[in-house]
Amino acid sequence: MFVTFEGIEGCGKSTQAQLLARRLAAIGYPCLATREPGGTRIGREIRRVLLHPSHRAMAPEVELALYFADRTQHLKEVVWPAIERGRVVISDRFTDSTLAYQGYGRGLRRSLIASLDRILTGGFRPDRTVLLDLPAEVALERARGRNRASLRGKREGRFERERLEFHRRVRRGYLALARRESQRYVVVSAEGTRNRVHDEVWARLSSSFPPKRKG
């Protein structure tokens, strides 16, 4: 199974993806937690280019191409081999991020994104997608506060420096995607504590992961 976590900056995707991976491992499901961009060695190089705050002049089309380059390598090197070995793959971001950020946020044609997706991934989709929803004002303050408390903002703060309206467009995009694919998406409010959010995520996903029989 392939499960993804989506949402705007500061919503807690990385934390929740790790918590789900630990929970599944505890009940007998072999898991692999990964991320985009940066789930491979090549992807980590692409991530540095995409997220460095000094690269604000990057053209949206270049940004789009780099995300798909990372994704193609990620699928071929990590995601598909792990699924074939019977593992549950949990990814922090996937194609929905591209639709939300480069489509709704940057204003690139979603038909262009869909065409690239068909060519480079074959239209591959997660089995379940968790959207951690948070008002843009709250999420952005969280993300910027996290960056102030660490060195992350100096290395990966390009999107946190976007205007608030950009993040509002991205959030609206995510919610539109969730309405369109309601069978795949699970929308969870990210305003609670990390444990409360995890409990809600698990309540919504647990039916897909019945406990393994022993012996």
N, C-alpha and C positions, 0 to 999 in steps of 0.2 A: 504494500500500500504506500501511496505517496501523499503526504500531508504537508500543507504549507501554511505559514503564518504571514499575514499581511496587515498593513496599517501605516499611518503616517509616522514621521519621526517622533520618538518619545513615547510611543504607545506600549512598549514593553515586549515586542515580538521575540527578541533574542532570549529573554528570561523565560517566557512562556514556552517557547520551543524546547528549551533545555528541561524545564519541569515536566513537560509531556514525555520527552524521551526517557527521563528517569522513571516516571510512573509506568510506562509501557515495559521497560526493561525489568522492573520489579515484578510484573505479572507474567513474565516469560516471553515477551516479544523482543527479538533482536532488533535493535534500532541503530540508525545512523542519523545524527544531527549535523546539518550542513547549512550553508548560507549562500546568498547571492547579493552582490558580487563577491568573489573571493573564496569559493569552495574548492579550488584547485590551485596548484602552484602558479600556473599561467593566470588564473583568475585573480590571485592576490596582486599580481602586477597591474592588471586592469583596474582592480579596485583602487589602488593608489592613484591612478590617473583620474578615475571618475570622481572620487570623493575629496581630493585635496582642495582646500579652500582657495588656493592661488589659481585654480583653473576655471574661474567664473566666466571667462570668455568662450568656453567650449560651446560650439554650435549644437543645437538640439539634435540635429541629424547625426552628428558625431557621437553624442551621448547615446543615442538609440543604437547605433552600430556597435559600440563598445559593450553595451549591456547584452546584446544578442551574441556577440563573440564570447563573452563570459559564459552565457547560458548554454551555448552549444558545447563548449568544452566541459562544462559542469555535468551536463546530461550524459555525454559519451564516456567521461572518465569516472564519474562518481555515482550519479543517480541511477541510471539504467543498470549498470553492473550490480549495484547493491540490491535493487528490486529483484533482479534475476536470481540472486543468491537467497532470496526469501526474507530480506530485511524490510522493516518499516523505515522509510526515509522521511525525515522531517526537515523541511527547508525553511529558513528565514528568508522569505521573498522568492517569487518566481515571476512568470509572465504577467500576472495581474498587476504587479508593481509597475511594469513597463506601460501597460495600458493606463494606469492611474497617473503616473508621474509624467511620462513623455506624451501620452495622449491627452488626458484631461488637464494636466498641469502645464505642459509646454505648448499644447495646442497642435501637436503633430497629427496628421490624418490617421485615424484609427484603422482605416482600410490599409494604409501602408504598414502599420504595425502587424495587422493580421496577415498580410502577405509575407512579411519576413518570418513570422511565426510558423506559417505553413511550410515555408522553404527550409528553415533551419531546425525546427523541432518536430515537424510533422503534425503540428497542432496538439502536441502532448499536453495533457491537463492533469492536475492533481485529482486524487479521489475525493479529498475533503480539503477545504480552505477555511481557516479561522481568520476572520477579520476582527482585529482588536480596534474598536471604534472609540474615538476620543475627540472632543472639540479641539479644533486646531490651536486655539489660544493656549489651552492646557497642555497639549502635547508639545508644542514648540517651547514653552517655558521649561517643561521637564527636560527636553533634549538639550537646550542651551545650558540649563543648570548642571546636567551630567557632564557636558563638555567643559564647563568652568571648573568642575571638581577633578578633572583629569587632563591628560594631554591630548585626548581624542580630538577635540575641536581644532587643534593645530594641524592634525593629519587628515581628518575626515569630516570637516565641518561645512562642506560646500552647500549641502541642502539646508542645513540649519540656518544659513545666512540668507536664504530666500525670504521674500516678503510674506507676510501672513496670508495675503490673498492667494498666493501660490498654493500654500498648504490647504487652504479652504477648498480650492478647486480639486486638489488631489483627493481630499476626503469625500467630496461630492462624487468624484469618479468612482471611488471604491464602493460607495453605497449604491450607485447605479449598477455596478457590476454584480454586487450581491443580490440586488433585486432581479437581475436578468438571469442569474444562475443560482436560484434559491435552493436547489437540491444539493448543490456542491458546497455552497457557502454556509458557514455558521458565523453569525454576528454576535460578538460579546462585548459588552461595555468594559473598557479598560480603566474606569475611574476608581475601582476599589483597590484594596491591597493586592500584592502579587499572589498571595495564597487564595484570596477570595476569587480573583480572576481565574486562577488555575482550576479551582473547584467548579466554576461555571463552564470552563472549557471542557473539563472532563465529563461533566454532566451531559454536555451536548454531543460528545464523541464516544462515550463509553460503550454504547450499543454496537459500535463498529469493531470493538476489541473485547470479545468475551474472554473470561479467564481461561487460561490454557489448562487442559486436563493433565494431571500428573501421571507419570508412568505410561 
